[in-house]
Structure formats: C-alpha cells, structure tokens
Amino acid sequence: MHRFLIGKLAANASRICIAHARPATTALARRHFAAATLALAKPAGKSAPLPPPKYNDTELPDRTWIDNFSINDIPETAYTTSYARASGPGGQNVNKVNTKVIMRVHDFSFMPPYCEAKLRALQANSINKNDELIIASDRFRIQRGNLDDCVQKLYEMVVEAGYVPRETSQSQRRRVGKLIEGENERRLEAKKHSGKKKAERRGGKGDWSW
C-alpha cells in the first residue's frame, strides 16, 4: 500500500513540474518520472544475481591434509551400510547369503571443501538423488571383507580427489631445463646428420661425368 501511495505522489509531483516547467526541463522531468516508475515496478526483495566467484587455478590447496590423511581418518558415522545377496565368490553361499555390502556415504565433512568438490565431480555417476555416494562390493565371501573393501574404495577415491601436485623447486626447474636443452641439441644434430646424408645421396645420383 505504501508503495502505491509513493508512486502516486511521485506521479502528481512530476505532472505539476511538467505543467509549470520550461520546455528544456520538461523532457528531463519526464525522464526522471520514467526512471522512478521503473524502480517502483521492480519486485521488492529481488535484485540482479551476483556473478559467480572467480577461481584461480594457479592457487593450489595446501597439501598438509592429504599428506596426513589415512584410511583410519574416515569416520564410521560418515556412511551407512546395507547387505544383499552376492553374485561373487562364495561357493554354495552364492545368491543365498547376504554378503554383498552396499555403502552409502552421506557425510563429507571429514574432507576439505576442495576435495569434496573434486570427489563429487569424479564420482557424479555414483551419487544418488539423496546426495549419497554409493559404493558396493561382493569381492569376498564374508560381510566384513566386503565392508573393508568398500572403505578401501572410499579411501582411494578421496586420495584421488584430494591430490595436490607438489611445487617445482628452482633446482628441479634448472635440471629439467638442462635436459630439455640437451634433448633439443641432440635432435638438431640428428636432423643435420640426416640432412647431410640426403644431400650426399642427391649429389651422387645422376653423376654421369666421364
């Protein structure tokens, strides 16, 4: 209601200004009135979306966490398990005993945000609509063996997602530079030698001197 009254007062004030203003200022008043109308027409509480934050690929995460991460750092509260009949090894127990383990990882808070984002990207096809990472195993004949195998798979996924390349030291850069320089010199030398051979062949072919 107050927006309606404000709009009406602005419209009346603009009409009064237009009626008593000079021709040069009439157009300016109309522009101000149009701008005020557009501002009031915008829905309250909504604004233009902010641009996504820029991510600098050159800024690598800290390696401290992934270097110290071990399989024992995965909390049991981060996942739930269920069991099903296995089609793997088991002899007479195949399709009779629930030895297959299905792990559902629902808590990713034990890993840093960069690792979680990379894990979700790498394992997008294994995440269900409930935002759970599904890992299954029927490799062994017993539930405990398959459960440990699921935990091992989760650990390997986290290690892959959390990998951070090490920074190259100055000595390593110099060594690599020397290796590249030496390889280029050998390549150019081999190229010159090959060209010299071809030139000798061309010079000897068709030599009909008497």
Residue, then its C-alpha position, 0 to 999 in steps of 0.5 A: m500500500h505504501r508503495f502505491l501511495i509513493g508512486k502516486l505522489a511521485a506521479n502528481a509531483s512530476r505532472i505539476c513540474i511538467a505543467h509549470a516547467r520550461p520546455a528544456t526541463t520538461a523532457l528531463a522531468r519526464r525522464h526522471f518520472a520514467a526512471a522512478t516508475l521503473a524502480l517502483a515496478k521492480p519486485a521488492g526483495k529481488s535484485a540482479p544475481l551476483p556473478p559467480p566467484k572467480y577461481n584461480d587455478t594457479e592457487l593450489p590447496d595446501r597439501t598438509w591434509i592429504d599428506n596426513f590423511s589415512i584410511n583410519d581418518i574416515p569416520e564410521t558415522a560418515y556412511t551407512t551400510s546395507y547387505a544383499r545377496a552376492s553374485g561373487p565368490g562364495g561357493q554354495n553361499v552364492n545368491k543365498v547369503n547376504t554378503k554383498v555390502i552396499m555403502r552409502v556415504h552421506d557425510f563429507s565433512f571429514m574432507p576439505p571443501y576442495c576435495e569434496a568438490k573434486l570427489r563429487a565431480l569424479q564420482a557424479n555417476s555414483i551419487n544418488k538423488n539423496d546426495e549419497l555416494i554409493i559404493a558396493s562390493d561382493r569381492f569376498r565371501i564374508q560381510r566384513g571383507n566386503l565392508d573393508d573393501c568398500v572403505q578401501k574404495l572410499y579411501e582411494m577415491v578421496v586420495e584421488a580427489g584430494y591430490v595436490p601436485r607438489e611445487t617445482s623447486q628452482s633446482q628441479r626447474r634448472r635440471v629439467g631445463k638442462l635436459i630439455e636443452g640437451e634433448n633439443e641439441r641432440r635432435l638438431e644434430a640428428k636432423k643435420h646428420s640426416g640432412k647431410k646424408k640426403a644431400e650426399r645421396r642427391g649429389g651422387k645420383g645422376d653423376w654421369s661425368w666421364 
